Amino acid sequence: MIEVMFFGQLTDATGVSSAMVEEVTNTDMLINMMKMRYPSLESSTYMVAVNNTMVTENTIIRPGSKVAFMPPFSGG
C-alpha cells in the first residue's frame, strides 16, 4: 500500500487529507490515478514529494512509500 497525503487547498479540492492506493509503481501513474479519482486536481497546481523528497520527474514508488501532494509555496 502507498499512502497519499494532500495538503493546503488540495485537501479542499479532493475532500480528503489522505488516501491509500495499491498497484502504483511510479509518480506518473499515481498522478493520473489521483486525477481520475479527484477531477479537481486537473486544474490544481501542486508539487509532489516521495518519502519526504521533492520530485520533478517520474519516480519509482515502492510499497510502503508516502507520497505528498502539496500546493506551491514560497519562502520569505
PQR file with spaces between the fields and no chain letter, atoms N, CA, C, O and H, PARSE charges and radii, in Angstrom:
ATOM       1  N    MET     1       0.844   -1.189    0.000 -0.4000 1.5000
ATOM       2  CA   MET     1       0.000    0.000    0.000 -0.0000 2.0000
ATOM       3  C    MET     1       0.885    1.247    0.000  0.5500 1.7000
ATOM       4  O    MET     1       1.995    1.252    0.532 -0.5500 1.4000
ATOM       5  N    ILE     2       0.363    2.275   -0.602 -0.4000 1.5000
ATOM       6  CA   ILE     2       1.050    3.566   -0.657 -0.0000 2.0000
ATOM       7  C    ILE     2       0.119    4.598   -0.046  0.5500 1.7000
ATOM       8  O    ILE     2      -1.056    4.674   -0.404 -0.5500 1.4000
ATOM       9  H    ILE     2      -0.538    2.271   -1.035  0.4000 1.0000
ATOM      10  N    GLU     3       0.646    5.391    0.873 -0.4000 1.5000
ATOM      11  CA   GLU     3      -0.151    6.445    1.482 -0.0000 2.0000
ATOM      12  C    GLU     3       0.035    7.728    0.691  0.5500 1.7000
ATOM      13  O    GLU     3       1.159    8.174    0.461 -0.5500 1.4000
ATOM      14  H    GLU     3       1.601    5.329    1.163  0.4000 1.0000
ATOM      15  N    VAL     4      -1.076    8.311    0.280 -0.4000 1.5000
ATOM      16  CA   VAL     4      -1.058    9.574   -0.459 -0.0000 2.0000
ATOM      17  C    VAL     4      -1.659   10.631    0.455  0.5500 1.7000
ATOM      18  O    VAL     4      -2.763   10.455    0.971 -0.5500 1.4000
ATOM      19  H    VAL     4      -1.989    7.949    0.466  0.4000 1.0000
ATOM      20  N    MET     5      -0.932   11.735    0.656 -0.4000 1.5000
ATOM      21  CA   MET     5      -1.392   12.803    1.540 -0.0000 2.0000
ATOM      22  C    MET     5      -1.585   14.078    0.737  0.5500 1.7000
ATOM      23  O    MET     5      -0.815   14.376   -0.176 -0.5500 1.4000
ATOM      24  H    MET     5      -0.035   11.878    0.237  0.4000 1.0000
ATOM      25  N    PHE     6      -2.626   14.828    1.088 -0.4000 1.5000
ATOM      26  CA   PHE     6      -2.919   16.098    0.443 -0.0000 2.0000
ATOM      27  C    PHE     6      -2.813   17.211    1.477  0.5500 1.7000
ATOM      28  O    PHE     6      -3.233   17.042    2.622 -0.5500 1.4000
ATOM      29  H    PHE     6      -3.252   14.587    1.830  0.4000 1.0000
ATOM      30  N    PHE     7      -2.252   18.346    1.075 -0.4000 1.5000
ATOM      31  CA   PHE     7      -2.046   19.460    1.995 -0.0000 2.0000
ATOM      32  C    PHE     7      -2.651   20.742    1.433  0.5500 1.7000
ATOM      33  O    PHE     7      -2.870   20.871    0.228 -0.5500 1.4000
ATOM      34  H    PHE     7      -1.911   18.483    0.145  0.4000 1.0000
ATOM      35  N    GLY     8      -2.914   21.688    2.333 -0.4000 1.5000
ATOM      36  CA   GLY     8      -3.406   23.008    1.941 -0.0000 2.0000
ATOM      37  C    GLY     8      -4.709   22.926    1.174  0.5500 1.7000
ATOM      38  O    GLY     8      -5.588   22.132    1.511 -0.5500 1.4000
ATOM      39  H    GLY     8      -2.736   21.584    3.312  0.4000 1.0000
ATOM      40  N    GLN     9      -4.834   23.754    0.131 -0.4000 1.5000
ATOM      41  CA   GLN     9      -6.072   23.800   -0.635 -0.0000 2.0000
ATOM      42  C    GLN     9      -6.346   22.500   -1.379  0.5500 1.7000
ATOM      43  O    GLN     9      -7.463   22.291   -1.853 -0.5500 1.4000
ATOM      44  H    GLN     9      -4.120   24.398   -0.143  0.4000 1.0000
ATOM      45  N    LEU    10      -5.352   21.621   -1.493 -0.4000 1.5000
ATOM      46  CA   LEU    10      -5.585   20.331   -2.142 -0.0000 2.0000
ATOM      47  C    LEU    10      -6.485   19.443   -1.291  0.5500 1.7000
ATOM      48  O    LEU    10      -7.197   18.587   -1.816 -0.5500 1.4000
ATOM      49  H    LEU    10      -4.445   21.791   -1.108  0.4000 1.0000
ATOM      50  N    THR    11      -6.452   19.650    0.022 -0.4000 1.5000
ATOM      51  CA   THR    11      -7.376   18.935    0.901 -0.0000 2.0000
ATOM      52  C    THR    11      -8.806   19.354    0.582  0.5500 1.7000
ATOM      53  O    THR    11      -9.709   18.519    0.538 -0.5500 1.4000
ATOM      54  H    THR    11      -5.874   20.345    0.448  0.4000 1.0000
ATOM      55  N    ASP    12      -9.010   20.660    0.358 -0.4000 1.5000
ATOM      56  CA   ASP    12     -10.340   21.149   -0.014 -0.0000 2.0000
ATOM      57  C    ASP    12     -10.730   20.643   -1.400  0.5500 1.7000
ATOM      58  O    ASP    12     -11.879   20.261   -1.622 -0.5500 1.4000
ATOM      59  H    ASP    12      -8.277   21.339    0.393  0.4000 1.0000
ATOM      60  N    ALA    13      -9.786   20.638   -2.322 -0.4000 1.5000
ATOM      61  CA   ALA    13     -10.074   20.234   -3.705 -0.0000 2.0000
ATOM      62  C    ALA    13     -10.457   18.755   -3.795  0.5500 1.7000
ATOM      63  O    ALA    13     -11.318   18.383   -4.593 -0.5500 1.4000
ATOM      64  H    ALA    13      -8.853   20.948   -2.141  0.4000 1.0000
ATOM      65  N    THR    14      -9.822   17.920   -2.984 -0.4000 1.5000
ATOM      66  CA   THR    14     -10.093   16.482   -3.040 -0.0000 2.0000
ATOM      67  C    THR    14     -11.157   16.045   -2.039  0.5500 1.7000
ATOM      68  O    THR    14     -11.813   15.021   -2.228 -0.5500 1.4000
ATOM      69  H    THR    14      -9.123   18.222   -2.336  0.4000 1.0000
ATOM      70  N    GLY    15     -11.324   16.824   -0.976 -0.4000 1.5000
ATOM      71  CA   GLY    15     -12.267   16.442    0.075 -0.0000 2.0000
ATOM      72  C    GLY    15     -11.702   15.448    1.063  0.5500 1.7000
ATOM      73  O    GLY    15     -12.418   14.969    1.943 -0.5500 1.4000
ATOM      74  H    GLY    15     -10.791   17.656   -0.822  0.4000 1.0000
ATOM      75  N    VAL    16     -10.404   15.128    0.928 -0.4000 1.5000
ATOM      76  CA   VAL    16      -9.746   14.193    1.850 -0.0000 2.0000
ATOM      77  C    VAL    16      -8.348   14.709    2.179  0.5500 1.7000
ATOM      78  O    VAL    16      -7.778   15.505    1.432 -0.5500 1.4000
ATOM      79  H    VAL    16      -9.822   15.517    0.214  0.4000 1.0000
ATOM      80  N    SER    17      -7.806   14.251    3.295 -0.4000 1.5000
ATOM      81  CA   SER    17      -6.431   14.626    3.632 -0.0000 2.0000
ATOM      82  C    SER    17      -5.451   13.505    3.297  0.5500 1.7000
ATOM      83  O    SER    17      -4.245   13.734    3.207 -0.5500 1.4000
ATOM      84  H    SER    17      -8.269   13.605    3.902  0.4000 1.0000
ATOM      85  N    SER    18      -5.979   12.281    3.112 -0.4000 1.5000
ATOM      86  CA   SER    18      -5.103   11.174    2.723 -0.0000 2.0000
ATOM      87  C    SER    18      -5.922   10.070    2.078  0.5500 1.7000
ATOM      88  O    SER    18      -7.143   10.006    2.221 -0.5500 1.4000
ATOM      89  H    SER    18      -6.959   12.095    3.186  0.4000 1.0000
ATOM      90  N    ALA    19      -5.216    9.204    1.363 -0.4000 1.5000
ATOM      91  CA   ALA    19      -5.837    8.053    0.709 -0.0000 2.0000
ATOM      92  C    ALA    19      -4.782    6.954    0.623  0.5500 1.7000
ATOM      93  O    ALA    19      -3.582    7.228    0.596 -0.5500 1.4000
ATOM      94  H    ALA    19      -4.224    9.257    1.246  0.4000 1.0000
ATOM      95  N    MET    20      -5.244    5.724    0.580 -0.4000 1.5000
ATOM      96  CA   MET    20      -4.349    4.584    0.402 -0.0000 2.0000
ATOM      97  C    MET    20      -4.591    4.008   -0.987  0.5500 1.7000
ATOM      98  O    MET    20      -5.735    3.849   -1.412 -0.5500 1.4000
ATOM      99  H    MET    20      -6.218    5.502    0.602  0.4000 1.0000
ATOM     100  N    VAL    21      -3.502    3.694   -1.694 -0.4000 1.5000
ATOM     101  CA   VAL    21      -3.626    3.123   -3.035 -0.0000 2.0000
ATOM     102  C    VAL    21      -2.715    1.907   -3.166  0.5500 1.7000
ATOM     103  O    VAL    21      -1.737    1.761   -2.433 -0.5500 1.4000
ATOM     104  H    VAL    21      -2.572    3.823   -1.349  0.4000 1.0000
ATOM     105  N    GLU    22      -3.058    1.044   -4.110 -0.4000 1.5000
ATOM     106  CA   GLU    22      -2.259   -0.137   -4.410 -0.0000 2.0000
ATOM     107  C    GLU    22      -1.938   -0.149   -5.893  0.5500 1.7000
ATOM     108  O    GLU    22      -2.525    0.597   -6.677 -0.5500 1.4000
ATOM     109  H    GLU    22      -3.853    1.163   -4.706  0.4000 1.0000
ATOM     110  N    GLU    23      -1.011   -0.993   -6.260 -0.4000 1.5000
ATOM     111  CA   GLU    23      -0.694   -1.248   -7.661 -0.0000 2.0000
ATOM     112  C    GLU    23      -0.269   -0.007   -8.432  0.5500 1.7000
ATOM     113  O    GLU    23      -0.593    0.142   -9.610 -0.5500 1.4000
ATOM     114  H    GLU    23      -0.533   -1.599   -5.624  0.4000 1.0000
ATOM     115  N    VAL    24       0.450    0.871   -7.769 -0.4000 1.5000
ATOM     116  CA   VAL    24       1.026    2.047   -8.419 -0.0000 2.0000
ATOM     117  C    VAL    24       2.540    1.892   -8.336  0.5500 1.7000
ATOM     118  O    VAL    24       3.084    1.618   -7.267 -0.5500 1.4000
ATOM     119  H    VAL    24       0.713    0.750   -6.812  0.4000 1.0000
ATOM     120  N    THR    25       3.217    2.069   -9.468 -0.4000 1.5000
ATOM     121  CA   THR    25       4.661    1.834   -9.469 -0.0000 2.0000
ATOM     122  C    THR    25       5.494    3.087   -9.698  0.5500 1.7000
ATOM     123  O    THR    25       6.709    3.071   -9.499 -0.5500 1.4000
ATOM     124  H    THR    25       2.775    2.292  -10.337  0.4000 1.0000
ATOM     125  N    ASN    26       4.839    4.193  -10.121 -0.4000 1.5000
ATOM     126  CA   ASN    26       5.602    5.416  -10.341 -0.0000 2.0000
ATOM     127  C    ASN    26       4.700    6.638  -10.165  0.5500 1.7000
ATOM     128  O    ASN    26       3.477    6.517  -10.093 -0.5500 1.4000
ATOM     129  H    ASN    26       3.852    4.206  -10.283  0.4000 1.0000
ATOM     130  N    THR    27       5.315    7.795  -10.097 -0.4000 1.5000
ATOM     131  CA   THR    27       4.558    9.020   -9.818 -0.0000 2.0000
ATOM     132  C    THR    27       3.631    9.405  -10.963  0.5500 1.7000
ATOM     133  O    THR    27       2.546    9.931  -10.709 -0.5500 1.4000
ATOM     134  H    THR    27       6.308    7.892  -10.155  0.4000 1.0000
ATOM     135  N    ASP    28       4.016    9.165  -12.211 -0.4000 1.5000
ATOM     136  CA   ASP    28       3.116    9.484  -13.327 -0.0000 2.0000
ATOM     137  C    ASP    28       1.824    8.682  -13.221  0.5500 1.7000
ATOM     138  O    ASP    28       0.731    9.214  -13.416 -0.5500 1.4000
ATOM     139  H    ASP    28       4.896    8.738  -12.417  0.4000 1.0000
ATOM     140  N    MET    29       1.962    7.405  -12.913 -0.4000 1.5000
ATOM     141  CA   MET    29       0.798    6.530  -12.759 -0.0000 2.0000
ATOM     142  C    MET    29      -0.075    7.012  -11.593  0.5500 1.7000
ATOM     143  O    MET    29      -1.301    7.040  -11.704 -0.5500 1.4000
ATOM     144  H    MET    29       2.850    6.972  -12.755  0.4000 1.0000
ATOM     145  N    LEU    30       0.553    7.386  -10.489 -0.4000 1.5000
ATOM     146  CA   LEU    30      -0.186    7.855   -9.317 -0.0000 2.0000
ATOM     147  C    LEU    30      -0.912    9.169   -9.612  0.5500 1.7000
ATOM     148  O    LEU    30      -2.082    9.320   -9.258 -0.5500 1.4000
ATOM     149  H    LEU    30       1.549    7.363  -10.399  0.4000 1.0000
ATOM     150  N    ILE    31      -0.242   10.102  -10.245 -0.4000 1.5000
ATOM     151  CA   ILE    31      -0.865   11.396  -10.568 -0.0000 2.0000
ATOM     152  C    ILE    31      -2.085   11.174  -11.460  0.5500 1.7000
ATOM     153  O    ILE    31      -3.135   11.773  -11.230 -0.5500 1.4000
ATOM     154  H    ILE    31       0.708    9.980  -10.532  0.4000 1.0000
ATOM     155  N    ASN    32      -1.956   10.322  -12.472 -0.4000 1.5000
ATOM     156  CA   ASN    32      -3.097   10.029  -13.346 -0.0000 2.0000
ATOM     157  C    ASN    32      -4.242    9.393  -12.573  0.5500 1.7000
ATOM     158  O    ASN    32      -5.405    9.731  -12.793 -0.5500 1.4000
ATOM     159  H    ASN    32      -1.103    9.835  -12.659  0.4000 1.0000
ATOM     160  N    MET    33      -3.919    8.471  -11.666 -0.4000 1.5000
ATOM     161  CA   MET    33      -4.941    7.821  -10.854 -0.0000 2.0000
ATOM     162  C    MET    33      -5.649    8.842   -9.957  0.5500 1.7000
ATOM     163  O    MET    33      -6.872    8.814   -9.826 -0.5500 1.4000
ATOM     164  H    MET    33      -2.975    8.196  -11.488  0.4000 1.0000
ATOM     165  N    MET    34      -4.874    9.742   -9.341 -0.4000 1.5000
ATOM     166  CA   MET    34      -5.465   10.737   -8.450 -0.0000 2.0000
ATOM     167  C    MET    34      -6.335   11.729   -9.231  0.5500 1.7000
ATOM     168  O    MET    34      -7.365   12.173   -8.725 -0.5500 1.4000
ATOM     169  H    MET    34      -3.880    9.765   -9.448  0.4000 1.0000
ATOM     170  N    LYS    35      -5.934   12.077  -10.450 -0.4000 1.5000
ATOM     171  CA   LYS    35      -6.749   12.977  -11.282 -0.0000 2.0000
ATOM     172  C    LYS    35      -8.062   12.317  -11.677  0.5500 1.7000
ATOM     173  O    LYS    35      -9.084   12.993  -11.795 -0.5500 1.4000
ATOM     174  H    LYS    35      -5.097   11.716  -10.861  0.4000 1.0000
ATOM     175  N    MET    36      -8.045   11.006  -11.883 -0.4000 1.5000
ATOM     176  CA   MET    36      -9.290   10.295  -12.194 -0.0000 2.0000
ATOM     177  C    MET    36     -10.185   10.219  -10.961  0.5500 1.7000
ATOM     178  O    MET    36     -11.402   10.374  -11.057 -0.5500 1.4000
ATOM     179  H    MET    36      -7.214   10.457  -11.787  0.4000 1.0000
ATOM     180  N    ARG    37      -9.575    9.982   -9.807 -0.4000 1.5000
ATOM     181  CA   ARG    37     -10.341    9.863   -8.564 -0.0000 2.0000
ATOM     182  C    ARG    37     -10.833   11.227   -8.083  0.5500 1.7000
ATOM     183  O    ARG    37     -11.947   11.350   -7.575 -0.5500 1.4000
ATOM     184  H    ARG    37      -8.586    9.856   -9.729  0.4000 1.0000
ATOM     185  N    TYR    38      -9.991   12.251   -8.247 -0.4000 1.5000
ATOM     186  CA   TYR    38     -10.312   13.609   -7.792 -0.0000 2.0000
ATOM     187  C    TYR    38     -10.141   14.567   -8.969  0.5500 1.7000
ATOM     188  O    TYR    38      -9.086   15.186   -9.108 -0.5500 1.4000
ATOM     189  H    TYR    38      -9.085   12.151   -8.660  0.4000 1.0000
ATOM     190  N    PRO    39     -11.163   14.699   -9.820 -0.5600 1.5000
ATOM     191  CA   PRO    39     -11.052   15.507  -11.042  0.2800 2.0000
ATOM     192  C    PRO    39     -10.611   16.956  -10.801  0.5500 1.7000
ATOM     193  O    PRO    39     -10.047   17.573  -11.704 -0.5500 1.4000
ATOM     194  N    SER    40     -10.850   17.506   -9.622 -0.4000 1.5000
ATOM     195  CA   SER    40     -10.444   18.889   -9.348 -0.0000 2.0000
ATOM     196  C    SER    40      -8.922   19.054   -9.376  0.5500 1.7000
ATOM     197  O    SER    40      -8.431   20.175   -9.506 -0.5500 1.4000
ATOM     198  H    SER    40     -11.308   17.004   -8.889  0.4000 1.0000
ATOM     199  N    LEU    41      -8.176   17.970   -9.257 -0.4000 1.5000
ATOM     200  CA   LEU    41      -6.710   18.061   -9.338 -0.0000 2.0000
ATOM     201  C    LEU    41      -6.259   18.460  -10.735  0.5500 1.7000
ATOM     202  O    LEU    41      -5.165   18.998  -10.910 -0.5500 1.4000
ATOM     203  H    LEU    41      -8.574   17.059   -9.150  0.4000 1.0000
ATOM     204  N    GLU    42      -7.095   18.197  -11.720 -0.4000 1.5000
ATOM     205  CA   GLU    42      -6.758   18.521  -13.110 -0.0000 2.0000
ATOM     206  C    GLU    42      -6.444   20.012  -13.257  0.5500 1.7000
ATOM     207  O    GLU    42      -5.569   20.390  -14.037 -0.5500 1.4000
ATOM     208  H    GLU    42      -7.983   17.760  -11.578  0.4000 1.0000
ATOM     209  N    SER    43      -7.153   20.851  -12.515 -0.4000 1.5000
ATOM     210  CA   SER    43      -6.946   22.301  -12.625 -0.0000 2.0000
ATOM     211  C    SER    43      -6.148   22.874  -11.451  0.5500 1.7000
ATOM     212  O    SER    43      -6.024   24.092  -11.323 -0.5500 1.4000
ATOM     213  H    SER    43      -7.864   20.544  -11.882  0.4000 1.0000
ATOM     214  N    SER    44      -5.614   22.013  -10.603 -0.4000 1.5000
ATOM     215  CA   SER    44      -4.846   22.473   -9.437 -0.0000 2.0000
ATOM     216  C    SER    44      -3.356   22.494   -9.748  0.5500 1.7000
ATOM     217  O    SER    44      -2.866   21.734  -10.584 -0.5500 1.4000
ATOM     218  H    SER    44      -5.715   21.023  -10.706  0.4000 1.0000
ATOM     219  N    THR    45      -2.655   23.374   -9.062 -0.4000 1.5000
ATOM     220  CA   THR    45      -1.197   23.421   -9.153 -0.0000 2.0000
ATOM     221  C    THR    45      -0.645   22.792   -7.879  0.5500 1.7000
ATOM     222  O    THR    45      -1.081   23.127   -6.777 -0.5500 1.4000
ATOM     223  H    THR    45      -3.053   23.991   -8.383  0.4000 1.0000
ATOM     224  N    TYR    46       0.306   21.888   -8.027 -0.4000 1.5000
ATOM     225  CA   TYR    46       0.857   21.211   -6.850 -0.0000 2.0000
ATOM     226  C    TYR    46       2.247   20.673   -7.145  0.5500 1.7000
ATOM     227  O    TYR    46       2.675   20.579   -8.295 -0.5500 1.4000
ATOM     228  H    TYR    46       0.660   21.616   -8.922  0.4000 1.0000
ATOM     229  N    MET    47       2.928   20.326   -6.077 -0.4000 1.5000
ATOM     230  CA   MET    47       4.225   19.673   -6.153 -0.0000 2.0000
ATOM     231  C    MET    47       4.066   18.303   -5.507  0.5500 1.7000
ATOM     232  O    MET    47       3.155   18.089   -4.708 -0.5500 1.4000
ATOM     233  H    MET    47       2.580   20.402   -5.142  0.4000 1.0000
ATOM     234  N    VAL    48       4.955   17.377   -5.855 -0.4000 1.5000
ATOM     235  CA   VAL    48       4.872   16.015   -5.340 -0.0000 2.0000
ATOM     236  C    VAL    48       6.173   15.673   -4.625  0.5500 1.7000
ATOM     237  O    VAL    48       7.267   15.969   -5.105 -0.5500 1.4000
ATOM     238  H    VAL    48       5.696   17.551   -6.505  0.4000 1.0000
ATOM     239  N    ALA    49       6.022   15.039   -3.460 -0.4000 1.5000
ATOM     240  CA   ALA    49       7.176   14.536   -2.715 -0.0000 2.0000
ATOM     241  C    ALA    49       6.974   13.045   -2.467  0.5500 1.7000
ATOM     242  O    ALA    49       5.874   12.604   -2.134 -0.5500 1.4000
ATOM     243  H    ALA    49       5.133   14.799   -3.070  0.4000 1.0000
ATOM     244  N    VAL    50       8.039   12.281   -2.631 -0.4000 1.5000
ATOM     245  CA   VAL    50       8.013   10.849   -2.347 -0.0000 2.0000
ATOM     246  C    VAL    50       8.964   10.603   -1.184  0.5500 1.7000
ATOM     247  O    VAL    50      10.160   10.877   -1.277 -0.5500 1.4000
ATOM     248  H    VAL    50       8.933   12.639   -2.902  0.4000 1.0000
ATOM     249  N    ASN    51       8.420   10.085   -0.094 -0.4000 1.5000
ATOM     250  CA   ASN    51       9.221    9.816    1.107 -0.0000 2.0000
ATOM     251  C    ASN    51      10.054   11.036    1.512  0.5500 1.7000
ATOM     252  O    ASN    51      11.258   10.940    1.747 -0.5500 1.4000
ATOM     253  H    ASN    51       7.448    9.863   -0.019  0.4000 1.0000
ATOM     254  N    ASN    52       9.376   12.184    1.586 -0.4000 1.5000
ATOM     255  CA   ASN    52       9.958   13.453    2.041 -0.0000 2.0000
ATOM     256  C    ASN    52      10.969   14.075    1.081  0.5500 1.7000
ATOM     257  O    ASN    52      11.714   14.974    1.472 -0.5500 1.4000
ATOM     258  H    ASN    52       8.397   12.263    1.396  0.4000 1.0000
ATOM     259  N    THR    53      11.005   13.617   -0.156 -0.4000 1.5000
ATOM     260  CA   THR    53      11.907   14.187   -1.156 -0.0000 2.0000
ATOM     261  C    THR    53      11.089   14.715   -2.326  0.5500 1.7000
ATOM     262  O    THR    53      10.331   13.973   -2.950 -0.5500 1.4000
ATOM     263  H    THR    53      10.400   12.887   -0.474  0.4000 1.0000
ATOM     264  N    MET    54      11.248   16.003   -2.620 -0.4000 1.5000
ATOM     265  CA   MET    54      10.526   16.601   -3.743 -0.0000 2.0000
ATOM     266  C    MET    54      10.993   15.940   -5.043  0.5500 1.7000
ATOM     267  O    MET    54      12.184   15.691   -5.231 -0.5500 1.4000
ATOM     268  H    MET    54      11.864   16.606   -2.113  0.4000 1.0000
ATOM     269  N    VAL    55      10.039   15.661   -5.935 -0.4000 1.5000
ATOM     270  CA   VAL    55      10.367   15.062   -7.229 -0.0000 2.0000
ATOM     271  C    VAL    55       9.777   15.924   -8.340  0.5500 1.7000
ATOM     272  O    VAL    55       8.697   16.495   -8.189 -0.5500 1.4000
ATOM     273  H    VAL    55       9.071   15.864   -5.782  0.4000 1.0000
ATOM     274  N    THR    56      10.489   16.011   -9.441 -0.4000 1.5000
ATOM     275  CA   THR    56      10.017   16.813  -10.572 -0.0000 2.0000
ATOM     276  C    THR    56       9.869   15.979  -11.831  0.5500 1.7000
ATOM     277  O    THR    56       9.392   16.480  -12.850 -0.5500 1.4000
ATOM     278  H    THR    56      11.366   15.548   -9.563  0.4000 1.0000
ATOM     279  N    GLU    57      10.268   14.722  -11.781 -0.4000 1.5000
ATOM     280  CA   GLU    57      10.101   13.844  -12.929 -0.0000 2.0000
ATOM     281  C    GLU    57       9.593   12.502  -12.438  0.5500 1.7000
ATOM     282  O    GLU    57       9.567   12.243  -11.234 -0.5500 1.4000
ATOM     283  H    GLU    57      10.655   14.315  -10.953  0.4000 1.0000
ATOM     284  N    ASN    58       9.196   11.662  -13.354 -0.4000 1.5000
ATOM     285  CA   ASN    58       8.635   10.367  -12.997 -0.0000 2.0000
ATOM     286  C    ASN    58       9.597    9.609  -12.079  0.5500 1.7000
ATOM     287  O    ASN    58      10.778    9.453  -12.389 -0.5500 1.4000
ATOM     288  H    ASN    58       9.217   11.872  -14.332  0.4000 1.0000
ATOM     289  N    THR    59       9.068    9.141  -10.943 -0.4000 1.5000
ATOM     290  CA   THR    59       9.876    8.497   -9.907 -0.0000 2.0000
ATOM     291  C    THR    59       9.234    7.179   -9.505  0.5500 1.7000
ATOM     292  O    THR    59       8.011    7.095   -9.388 -0.5500 1.4000
ATOM     293  H    THR    59       8.108    9.268  -10.691  0.4000 1.0000
ATOM     294  N    ILE    60      10.037    6.163   -9.294 -0.4000 1.5000
ATOM     295  CA   ILE    60       9.529    4.860   -8.846 -0.0000 2.0000
ATOM     296  C    ILE    60       8.975    4.995   -7.433  0.5500 1.7000
ATOM     297  O    ILE    60       9.566    5.647   -6.573 -0.5500 1.4000
ATOM     298  H    ILE    60      11.030    6.232   -9.389  0.4000 1.0000
ATOM     299  N    ILE    61       7.821    4.361   -7.217 -0.4000 1.5000
ATOM     300  CA   ILE    61       7.204    4.322   -5.888 -0.0000 2.0000
ATOM     301  C    ILE    61       7.133    2.861   -5.465  0.5500 1.7000
ATOM     302  O    ILE    61       6.641    2.012   -6.209 -0.5500 1.4000
ATOM     303  H    ILE    61       7.341    3.832   -7.916  0.4000 1.0000
ATOM     304  N    ARG    62       7.620    2.581   -4.284 -0.4000 1.5000
ATOM     305  CA   ARG    62       7.609    1.218   -3.767 -0.0000 2.0000
ATOM     306  C    ARG    62       6.507    1.072   -2.708  0.5500 1.7000
ATOM     307  O    ARG    62       6.122    2.056   -2.076 -0.5500 1.4000
ATOM     308  H    ARG    62       8.019    3.271   -3.680  0.4000 1.0000
ATOM     309  N    PRO    63       6.002   -0.150   -2.514 -0.5600 1.5000
ATOM     310  CA   PRO    63       5.010   -0.351   -1.449  0.2800 2.0000
ATOM     311  C    PRO    63       5.554    0.173   -0.114  0.5500 1.7000
ATOM     312  O    PRO    63       6.729   -0.011    0.204 -0.5500 1.4000
ATOM     313  N    GLY    64       4.693    0.818    0.648 -0.4000 1.5000
ATOM     314  CA   GLY    64       5.092    1.396    1.924 -0.0000 2.0000
ATOM     315  C    GLY    64       5.538    2.843    1.815  0.5500 1.7000
ATOM     316  O    GLY    64       5.794    3.494    2.828 -0.5500 1.4000
ATOM     317  H    GLY    64       3.739    0.967    0.390  0.4000 1.0000
ATOM     318  N    SER    65       5.633    3.353    0.586 -0.4000 1.5000
ATOM     319  CA   SER    65       6.041    4.750    0.393 -0.0000 2.0000
ATOM     320  C    SER    65       4.939    5.699    0.821  0.5500 1.7000
ATOM     321  O    SER    65       3.767    5.330    0.890 -0.5500 1.4000
ATOM     322  H    SER    65       5.426    2.824   -0.237  0.4000 1.0000
ATOM     323  N    LYS    66       5.340    6.933    1.108 -0.4000 1.5000
ATOM     324  CA   LYS    66       4.413    8.013    1.406 -0.0000 2.0000
ATOM     325  C    LYS    66       4.619    9.089    0.350  0.5500 1.7000
ATOM     326  O    LYS    66       5.739    9.543    0.114 -0.5500 1.4000
ATOM     327  H    LYS    66       6.293    7.232    1.052  0.4000 1.0000
ATOM     328  N    VAL    67       3.521    9.489   -0.279 -0.4000 1.5000
ATOM     329  CA   VAL    67       3.582   10.488   -1.337 -0.0000 2.0000
ATOM     330  C    VAL    67       2.720   11.670   -0.919  0.5500 1.7000
ATOM     331  O    VAL    67       1.567   11.496   -0.524 -0.5500 1.4000
ATOM     332  H    VAL    67       2.611    9.121   -0.087  0.4000 1.0000
ATOM     333  N    ALA    68       3.280   12.867   -1.008 -0.4000 1.5000
ATOM     334  CA   ALA    68       2.556   14.081   -0.624 -0.0000 2.0000
ATOM     335  C    ALA    68       2.296   14.940   -1.844  0.5500 1.7000
ATOM     336  O    ALA    68       3.190   15.179   -2.657 -0.5500 1.4000
ATOM     337  H    ALA    68       4.217   13.007   -1.329  0.4000 1.0000
ATOM     338  N    PHE    69       1.056   15.404   -1.963 -0.4000 1.5000
ATOM     339  CA   PHE    69       0.669   16.407   -2.954 -0.0000 2.0000
ATOM     340  C    PHE    69       0.562   17.715   -2.197  0.5500 1.7000
ATOM     341  O    PHE    69      -0.267   17.843   -1.296 -0.5500 1.4000
ATOM     342  H    PHE    69       0.330   15.211   -1.303  0.4000 1.0000
ATOM     343  N    MET    70       1.386   18.682   -2.548 -0.4000 1.5000
ATOM     344  CA   MET    70       1.441   19.946   -1.795 -0.0000 2.0000
ATOM     345  C    MET    70       1.245   21.121   -2.718  0.5500 1.7000
ATOM     346  O    MET    70       1.730   21.117   -3.850 -0.5500 1.4000
ATOM     347  H    MET    70       2.060   18.578   -3.280  0.4000 1.0000
ATOM     348  N    PRO    71       0.523   22.145   -2.235 -0.5600 1.5000
ATOM     349  CA   PRO    71       0.405   23.357   -3.041  0.2800 2.0000
ATOM     350  C    PRO    71       1.752   24.041   -3.127  0.5500 1.7000
ATOM     351  O    PRO    71       2.599   23.827   -2.259 -0.5500 1.4000
ATOM     352  N    PRO    72       1.983   24.862   -4.149 -0.5600 1.5000
ATOM     353  CA   PRO    72       3.250   25.581   -4.231  0.2800 2.0000
ATOM     354  C    PRO    72       3.399   26.532   -3.037  0.5500 1.7000
ATOM     355  O    PRO    72       2.413   27.069   -2.533 -0.5500 1.4000
ATOM     356  N    PHE    73       4.605   26.724   -2.609 -0.4000 1.5000
ATOM     357  CA   PHE    73       4.859   27.646   -1.504 -0.0000 2.0000
ATOM     358  C    PHE    73       6.117   28.409   -1.800  0.5500 1.7000
ATOM     359  O    PHE    73       6.927   27.994   -2.628 -0.5500 1.4000
ATOM     360  H    PHE    73       5.406   26.288   -3.019  0.4000 1.0000
ATOM     361  N    SER    74       6.285   29.530   -1.122 -0.4000 1.5000
ATOM     362  CA   SER    74       7.493   30.330   -1.311 -0.0000 2.0000
ATOM     363  C    SER    74       8.004   30.770    0.040  0.5500 1.7000
ATOM     364  O    SER    74       7.236   30.925    0.990 -0.5500 1.4000
ATOM     365  H    SER    74       5.627   29.867   -0.448  0.4000 1.0000
ATOM     366  N    GLY    75       9.286   30.967    0.119 -0.4000 1.5000
ATOM     367  CA   GLY    75       9.898   31.418    1.362 -0.0000 2.0000
ATOM     368  C    GLY    75       9.909   32.943    1.405  0.5500 1.7000
ATOM     369  O    GLY    75       9.586   33.619    0.428 -0.5500 1.4000
ATOM     370  H    GLY    75       9.910   30.841   -0.653  0.4000 1.0000
ATOM     371  N    GLY    76      10.281   33.445    2.537 -0.4000 1.5000
ATOM     372  CA   GLY    76      10.292   34.894    2.601 -0.0000 2.0000
ATOM     373  C    GLY    76      11.040   35.404    3.791  0.5500 1.7000
ATOM     374  O    GLY    76      11.139   36.616    3.986 -0.5500 1.4000
ATOM     375  H    GLY    76      10.544   32.897    3.331  0.4000 1.0000
